[in-house]
Amino acid sequence: MVPLLAATAVVAYTAMPAAAAQSVTTTTTFTLSNGTLDITAPPGPVSLGSVPVGTATLSGTLGVVSVVDSRGSDPASWVASVASTDFTSGSHTIPAADVSYVSGPLTTTGNNTFASPTVPALSSTPAEAVTANPGSGNNSATWNPTLTVTLPSSLAVAGTYTGTLTHTVV
């Protein structure tokens, strides 16, 4: 008879030291592209109303003028200006200088300081209507200007007087 051998296996487990943690860094970038500086105004024709000959003044609102600055600048500032031709009806003229422009209340966004000086007399030379003093990032301003026409006492001619206002922003 063959003797049976008993075998015992002993498994030894030895804990290995933990591997050191590894890290990898990745530099990540993105670009914010700048937008534009835009101005809009009523395309016209806009009627300021009607008064009888001999009336001293005529006032009316032009409609909404808006500047949107989406350039994302720092500093972000701009100036909106207004200029005007004379107002004519046939051979009769009311000079642009007899028309004042009041921006009125502003509705604004952004962190700029906004100002709206009165333009006491329009002309063909642009005059500051609204300014956005340095802030940062995007901003906007909206206003509905009032035009007041001083009618010369020597003007006694009825008619529809037409002039052109030009708004500019820089």
Buried (B, 14 or more C-beta within 10 A) or exposed (E): EEEEEEEEEEEEEEEEEEEEEEEEEEEEEEEEEEEEBEBEBBEEEEEBEEEEEEEEEBEBBBEEBBBBBBBBBEEBBBBBBBBBBBBBBEEEBBBBBBBBBBBBEBEBEBEBEBBBEBBEBBBEEBBBBBBBEEBBBBBBBBBBBBBBBBBEEEBEEEEEBEBEBEBEBE
